[in-house]
Amino acid sequence: NLRDRSALLGAAATDYSTPPSSGRSSPYAAGGAGNGLGVSREIPFQPLGHRYADDLESQNDEHLEGLTAKVKILKDITIGIGNEVRESTVQLSQMNDAFSETSGILAGTFRRMNNMAARQGCRWLWYIIFLIIVFWFFIIVWWFRR
């Protein structure tokens, strides 16, 4: 079994003692983190090395669960960023097409207006000035009536 750490420690595992308590609560110490003096009471039927290996294994499992959760969060964020980039690329492509179409329409309109101006002479300039004056008149009247 991969979870059995005592097989990795061998027969000499009973020769080692448990390192000092870190102050955290442990299921292997009676009364939580110890008896208040920093010394934990040991469970009599477990060898000291096996208890130490189980403690390390449980700490590793806790850290592994935390890292797995963080990796999942990062994966979700990365997938979200990728989706947003794809959607933005599609929108930018559509905007580029719309601006290209608008540019073509405006170029055609200015070309026709220039052709009309060349045929009409200078009269079209007076029409545009008249329209601008009328437009400003309506803006001023609207502004003071508010």
C-alpha positions as CSV (number, residue, x, y, z in Angstrom):
1,N,0.0,0.0,0.0
2,L,1.4,3.4,-1.0
3,R,0.0,5.1,2.1
4,D,1.8,2.7,4.6
5,R,4.9,4.8,5.5
6,S,6.1,2.3,8.1
7,A,7.2,0.0,5.4
8,L,9.4,2.7,4.0
9,L,11.0,3.3,7.5
10,G,11.8,-0.4,8.0
11,A,12.4,-2.2,11.2
12,A,14.5,0.5,12.7
13,A,11.5,2.8,12.8
14,T,10.9,2.0,16.4
15,D,14.3,3.3,17.4
16,Y,13.4,6.9,16.6
17,S,11.5,9.2,18.9
18,T,8.8,11.6,17.9
19,P,10.1,15.2,17.3
20,P,8.8,17.9,19.7
21,S,5.3,19.1,19.3
22,S,4.7,22.1,16.9
23,G,1.9,23.5,19.1
24,R,-0.8,22.3,16.7
25,S,-3.4,19.8,17.8
26,S,-2.7,16.3,16.8
27,P,-5.0,13.2,17.0
28,Y,-2.0,11.3,18.4
29,A,-1.6,13.5,21.5
30,A,-3.9,13.2,24.4
31,G,-5.8,16.5,25.1
32,G,-5.1,18.2,21.8
33,A,-1.7,19.8,21.5
34,G,-0.4,18.3,24.7
35,N,-1.0,18.5,28.4
36,G,-0.2,22.2,28.7
37,L,3.5,21.7,29.4
38,G,4.5,21.2,25.8
39,V,4.9,17.4,26.3
40,S,2.4,15.2,24.6
41,R,1.2,11.9,26.1
42,E,1.8,9.1,23.7
43,I,-0.6,6.3,22.7
44,P,1.0,3.1,24.2
45,F,0.3,0.6,21.4
46,Q,1.9,2.6,18.5
47,P,5.6,2.6,17.9
48,L,7.1,6.1,18.0
49,G,8.4,6.0,14.4
50,H,5.0,4.8,13.1
51,R,3.3,7.7,14.9
52,Y,5.8,10.2,13.4
53,A,5.2,8.8,9.9
54,D,1.4,8.9,10.3
55,D,1.7,12.5,11.5
56,L,3.8,13.5,8.5
57,E,1.5,11.6,6.2
58,S,-1.6,13.5,7.5
59,Q,0.3,16.8,7.2
60,N,1.2,15.9,3.6
61,D,-2.4,15.0,2.8
62,E,-3.6,18.3,4.2
63,H,-1.1,20.2,2.1
64,L,-1.9,18.2,-0.9
65,E,-5.6,18.9,-0.6
66,G,-4.8,22.7,-0.2
67,L,-2.6,22.6,-3.3
68,T,-5.1,20.7,-5.3
69,A,-7.8,23.3,-4.5
70,K,-5.4,26.1,-5.5
71,V,-4.5,24.4,-8.8
72,K,-8.2,23.9,-9.5
73,I,-8.9,27.6,-8.9
74,L,-6.0,28.6,-11.1
75,K,-7.2,26.2,-13.8
76,D,-10.7,27.8,-13.7
77,I,-9.2,31.3,-13.9
78,T,-7.0,30.3,-16.8
79,I,-10.0,28.7,-18.7
80,G,-12.0,31.9,-18.0
81,I,-9.2,34.1,-19.4
82,G,-9.0,31.9,-22.5
83,N,-12.7,32.1,-23.1
84,E,-12.6,35.9,-22.6
85,V,-9.7,36.2,-25.1
86,R,-11.6,34.2,-27.7
87,E,-14.8,36.2,-27.3
88,S,-12.8,39.5,-27.5
89,T,-11.1,38.4,-30.6
90,V,-14.4,37.6,-32.3
91,Q,-15.8,41.0,-31.2
92,L,-12.7,42.8,-32.5
93,S,-12.9,41.0,-35.8
94,Q,-16.6,42.0,-36.2
95,M,-15.7,45.7,-35.3
96,N,-12.9,45.6,-37.8
97,D,-15.4,44.4,-40.5
98,A,-17.9,47.1,-39.5
99,F,-15.3,49.9,-39.6
100,S,-14.1,48.7,-43.0
101,E,-17.6,48.7,-44.4
102,T,-18.2,52.2,-42.9
103,S,-14.9,53.5,-44.4
104,G,-16.0,52.3,-47.8
105,I,-19.4,54.0,-47.5
106,L,-17.9,57.3,-46.3
107,A,-15.3,57.2,-49.1
108,G,-18.0,56.7,-51.7
109,T,-20.1,59.5,-50.2
110,F,-17.2,62.0,-50.2
111,R,-16.3,61.0,-53.8
112,R,-19.9,61.7,-54.9
113,M,-20.0,65.0,-53.0
114,N,-16.7,66.1,-54.6
115,N,-18.1,65.2,-58.0
116,M,-21.2,67.2,-57.3
117,A,-19.2,70.2,-56.0
118,A,-17.1,70.1,-59.2
119,R,-20.2,70.3,-61.4
120,Q,-22.0,72.9,-59.3
121,G,-19.2,75.3,-58.9
122,C,-19.2,77.4,-55.7
123,R,-23.0,77.3,-54.9
124,W,-22.7,74.1,-52.8
125,L,-20.5,76.0,-50.3
126,W,-23.3,78.6,-49.7
127,Y,-25.8,75.8,-49.1
128,I,-23.5,74.1,-46.5
129,I,-22.9,77.5,-44.8
130,F,-26.7,78.1,-44.7
131,L,-27.4,74.6,-43.2
132,I,-24.7,75.2,-40.5
133,I,-26.3,78.6,-39.6
134,V,-29.8,77.0,-39.4
135,F,-28.4,74.2,-37.3
136,W,-26.7,76.6,-34.8
137,F,-29.9,78.6,-34.7
138,F,-31.9,75.5,-33.6
139,I,-29.2,74.6,-31.0
140,I,-29.2,78.1,-29.5
141,V,-33.1,78.2,-29.3
142,W,-33.1,74.8,-27.7
143,W,-30.4,75.8,-25.2
144,F,-32.3,78.8,-23.9
145,R,-35.7,77.1,-23.8
146,R,-34.4,74.4,-21.3
